[in-house]
Amino acid sequence: MSDDKHAEYLEKVQKYDADADPAVVKSIANKLGIALQNRDSSLVSCSDTSELERVRDGFAKKRLGLDAGHSDDQIMEKINEVCAQMAGDGGNKHRVPFYYLLAKNTGTLDKV
C-alpha cells in the first residue's frame, strides 16, 4: 500500500483523534488490504446489524481479543459507541477509522 494511501487513512482517523498513532493506522490499513480497494467493503454500515456482528465476530473478537472478558452485548455496545462517535459521516463509516476508534475505545490499540 502506498504512503499516499496511508496518509489518507491517517487523515481520516485524525478527524476523530488528532494524536492518532500513524503506525497503528498503517497496521490496520495493511491488515485490511484488498478490502479497502472496494468501496462497499471499505465501509462499515452502522444500520446493518449483520455488518456490525461481522465487525464484532471478526475484528473485535479475533484481532482485539475482546471475547475473553466481554459478552457479545458488551462488544456491540462498544461498536455502537463508535457508530455514534462517527455519526457525522452519514450512514457508512470508513473502516480504517472505525477499527482504530474501536481499538482505542476498548484500550486495545496495542493488539492491532
N, C-alpha and C positions, 0 to 999 in steps of 0.2 A: 504494500500500500504506500502511496506516495506521501511525502512530507506535506504536500499541499492539502491532501485529504485529512491527514492527522490534524493539521492546523485548523481546518474547517470544523472538525469534530470538537476540538478543544474550545473553539469559539462558541459552539452551541452549548457546551457544558458550562462555560464561564458565564453564560447568561443567568445561570442559577447558582453558581459557585465561583466567584471571582478568583478564589485561590485554588482552583482545581489543579490536581497533580497531573501534568502532561504525560508522565509515564503510565499512570493508571488509565487515562483516556486512550492512550495508544494501545495499551494491552487489551482493553475492551474492544476497540476497533479491530485489532488484529484477530482476536478470537471470533468475532462475528464474521470477519472475512467476506465471503461471497454473498452473505445475506444482505450486506449493505449495498450491493450493486443493483438490487431490485427494489424499486420504490416501495412496493407493498410490504416486503419482508424487512425493510429498514425502519418501519414504523410500528409503534405499539398502539392498538386501538383500545382505549380505556372503556369504551362502550361495549366491547365484545368479551363476554365472560370467558369464553373458551380461550381467547388470546391471553387473557390475564392468568388463567390457570396454566397455560403453557409457560408463561414467564415464571410463575410460582414453581412449577414442577421441574423446569429446566434450569434457568439461571439461578433463581433464589435457593433452591434446594441443592442442586448438583454443584454449582460453581461457588456459591456463597456458604453452603453448608447450613442453611437455616433450619433444615428439618431436624437437626439434632436437639435444639432447645425451643422450638416454636411449633405450634399447631398450624394446620393449614389456614385456619381462620386468622391467626395472628400474622402469618405471612401475607395473606390477602389484605389485611388491614394496612400493612406497610406499603404494599403495592398501590393501594387506593390512596394513600397519603402522597405518593409520588404523582399519581394522576391529578390530585388536587393541586399539588405544587406546580405542575406544568399546565394547569388549566388554560392559561393564556395562549397556548399553542393550538387551541382548537381541538377537534376530535382525535386526531392522530398525533402521537408524540414520537420524535426521533428516538430510535432505540439506544444509541450511544449515551446521550444524556439521561435517558430513563434508567438504564442499567447503572450508570455512575451514581445517580441520586439514590437508587435503591440500596446500593452498596454503602454509600456514605450514611444514609439514614439508619442503617442497621449495624453500623460500626464494623463493616467487613470489607473495607477498601483494600486491606492487605491480602485478601483472598482472590482478588481479581488478577 
